[in-house]
Amino acid sequence: MDLGLKGLKAVVTGGSQGIGRAIVRTLAEQGCAVQFCARNPGRVEETVRELSAEGHQIGGTALDVRDAPAVRAWLAEVGAFDIFVPNVSALADDWATTLATDVSATIEATETAAGIVRRSAHGAITFIGSKTASYAAPHSPAYGAMKAGMAHYMKSLSLQLMPAVRVNVVSPGDILFPGGYWDGVRLRDPRLFEAAERRNPLGRLGTAEEVARVVAFISSPAASFVAGSNWYVDGGSVSHVQI
Ligand SMILES: NC(=O)c1ccc[n+]([C@@H]2O[C@H](COP(=O)([O-])OP(=O)(O)OC[C@H]3O[C@@H](n4cnc5c(N)ncnc54)[C@H](OP(=O)(O)O)[C@@H]3O)[C@@H](O)[C@H]2O)c1
């Protein structure tokens, strides 16, 4: 199946590591030109160097998504683009940090990007949520609540922007990659890590690439009738019925 991504331009926030980096690479492999941001300039440069060496059209900018003027300047500089993937989360437990990054900064960036992607014939916004939005999370109530709130916001935005832009959510489950959250748990607390493996019916955690492939599909013209949806990439680990 041809996803129809060749020649399109995508913008990803938080693209130097983990799920965001896999999204950048996968979109580029499908023929998109991709621009991403992250805070650490060294890791931005390294990512651009590595992915460009694979023959992809990649550009990276060092900025903090909480710096709204910097984000607006970056998106203006990128110019016309078709796909926006707000991927950054503070991955924090406290409300203030989570509100500032996962909510305020993400909405600001998304609304600026919406004004640009709505001019594309294939406009798409794919927000990276989390399965944690859908159940009680006593150890990280702020994170789960904000992801739930953002999924609600994305559903409303979908109706606001249709038919010009398809807005969807991809909600990963437990995802393992070097240097990521679950890699830290694996090294720090092997018993907790084994419990996470057991609660996943596939007997393992997911990979960043498994999330990225779904993001690429949903963001692509091949998913032209998918709008306002929330796709779980959780290996079947959420057992309740999502209606
Ligand atoms: N990992 C999981 O198991 C999992 C599960 C469910 C959902 N998710 C969701 O997937 C998304 C990505 O998570 P991840 O685990 O891949 O994260 P990660 O490994 O921490 O990577 C985050 C990326 O975003 C950048 N970043 C972080 N804060 C930023 C900021 N304020 N401004 C600009 N860039 C920033 C980081 O680079 P710098 O540090 O250099 O800025 C890095 O490139 C998040 O929305 C998360 O909630 C993850």
Ligand as a Chemical Component Dictionary entry (heavy atoms), coordinates in Angstrom:
data_LIG
# 
_chem_comp.id                   LIG 
_chem_comp.type                 NON-POLYMER 
_chem_comp.pdbx_formal_charge   0 
_chem_comp.three_letter_code    LIG 
# 
loop_
_chem_comp_atom.comp_id 
_chem_comp_atom.atom_id 
_chem_comp_atom.alt_atom_id 
_chem_comp_atom.type_symbol 
_chem_comp_atom.charge 
_chem_comp_atom.model_Cartn_x 
_chem_comp_atom.model_Cartn_y 
_chem_comp_atom.model_Cartn_z 
_chem_comp_atom.pdbx_ordinal 
LIG N1  N1  N 0  7.557  5.996  26.402 1  
LIG C1  C1  C 0  6.365  5.459  26.632 2  
LIG O1  O1  O 0  6.234  4.302  27.114 3  
LIG C2  C2  C 0  5.117  6.247  26.299 4  
LIG C3  C3  C 0  3.874  5.632  26.529 5  
LIG C4  C4  C 0  2.710  6.314  26.223 6  
LIG C5  C5  C 0  2.779  7.585  25.678 7  
LIG N2  N2  N 1  3.984  8.170  25.469 8  
LIG C6  C6  C 0  3.986  9.529  24.880 9  
LIG O2  O2  O 0  4.847  9.560  23.749 10 
LIG C7  C7  C 0  5.411  10.870 23.611 11 
LIG C8  C8  C 0  6.934  10.735 23.513 12 
LIG O3  O3  O 0  7.396  10.091 24.690 13 
LIG P1  P1  P 0  8.859  9.461  24.774 14 
LIG O4  O4  O 0  8.811  8.431  25.843 15 
LIG O5  O5  O -1 9.338  9.112  23.413 16 
LIG O6  O6  O 0  9.681  10.739 25.334 17 
LIG P2  P2  P 0  11.251 10.955 25.512 18 
LIG O7  O7  O 0  12.004 9.680  25.339 19 
LIG O8  O8  O 0  11.440 11.694 26.791 20 
LIG O9  O9  O 0  11.627 11.931 24.289 21 
LIG C9  C9  C 0  11.051 13.180 24.267 22 
LIG C10 C10 C 0  11.576 14.001 23.098 23 
LIG O10 O10 O 0  10.995 15.313 23.223 24 
LIG C11 C11 C 0  12.028 16.284 23.453 25 
LIG N3  N3  N 0  11.476 17.241 24.433 26 
LIG C12 C12 C 0  11.121 16.985 25.718 27 
LIG N4  N4  N 0  10.650 18.111 26.293 28 
LIG C13 C13 C 0  10.710 19.077 25.345 29 
LIG C14 C14 C 0  10.369 20.455 25.325 30 
LIG N5  N5  N 0  9.883  21.069 26.421 31 
LIG N6  N6  N 0  10.538 21.153 24.182 32 
LIG C15 C15 C 0  11.032 20.558 23.073 33 
LIG N7  N7  N 0  11.376 19.253 23.032 34 
LIG C16 C16 C 0  11.222 18.535 24.152 35 
LIG C17 C17 C 0  13.226 15.490 23.946 36 
LIG O11 O11 O 0  14.471 16.099 23.661 37 
LIG P3  P3  P 0  15.119 17.177 24.694 38 
LIG O12 O12 O 0  15.118 16.526 26.040 39 
LIG O13 O13 O 0  16.479 17.466 24.131 40 
LIG O14 O14 O 0  14.232 18.362 24.645 41 
LIG C18 C18 C 0  13.065 14.213 23.109 42 
LIG O15 O15 O 0  13.500 14.434 21.786 43 
LIG C19 C19 C 0  4.937  11.673 24.820 44 
LIG O16 O16 O 0  3.808  12.436 24.468 45 
LIG C20 C20 C 0  4.535  10.585 25.830 46 
LIG O17 O17 O 0  3.540  11.032 26.736 47 
LIG C21 C21 C 0  5.163  7.545  25.767 48 
# 
loop_
_chem_comp_bond.comp_id 
_chem_comp_bond.atom_id_1 
_chem_comp_bond.atom_id_2 
_chem_comp_bond.value_order 
_chem_comp_bond.pdbx_ordinal 
LIG N1  C1  SING 1  
LIG C1  O1  DOUB 2  
LIG C1  C2  SING 3  
LIG C2  C3  SING 4  
LIG C2  C21 DOUB 5  
LIG C3  C4  DOUB 6  
LIG C4  C5  SING 7  
LIG C5  N2  DOUB 8  
LIG N2  C6  SING 9  
LIG N2  C21 SING 10 
LIG C6  O2  SING 11 
LIG C6  C20 SING 12 
LIG O2  C7  SING 13 
LIG C7  C8  SING 14 
LIG C7  C19 SING 15 
LIG C8  O3  SING 16 
LIG O3  P1  SING 17 
LIG P1  O4  DOUB 18 
LIG P1  O5  SING 19 
LIG P1  O6  SING 20 
LIG O6  P2  SING 21 
LIG P2  O7  DOUB 22 
LIG P2  O8  SING 23 
LIG P2  O9  SING 24 
LIG O9  C9  SING 25 
LIG C9  C10 SING 26 
LIG C10 O10 SING 27 
LIG C10 C18 SING 28 
LIG O10 C11 SING 29 
LIG C11 N3  SING 30 
LIG C11 C17 SING 31 
LIG N3  C12 SING 32 
LIG N3  C16 SING 33 
LIG C12 N4  DOUB 34 
LIG N4  C13 SING 35 
LIG C13 C14 SING 36 
LIG C13 C16 DOUB 37 
LIG C14 N5  SING 38 
LIG C14 N6  DOUB 39 
LIG N6  C15 SING 40 
LIG C15 N7  DOUB 41 
LIG N7  C16 SING 42 
LIG C17 O11 SING 43 
LIG C17 C18 SING 44 
LIG O11 P3  SING 45 
LIG P3  O12 DOUB 46 
LIG P3  O13 SING 47 
LIG P3  O14 SING 48 
LIG C18 O15 SING 49 
LIG C19 O16 SING 50 
LIG C19 C20 SING 51 
LIG C20 O17 SING 52 
# 
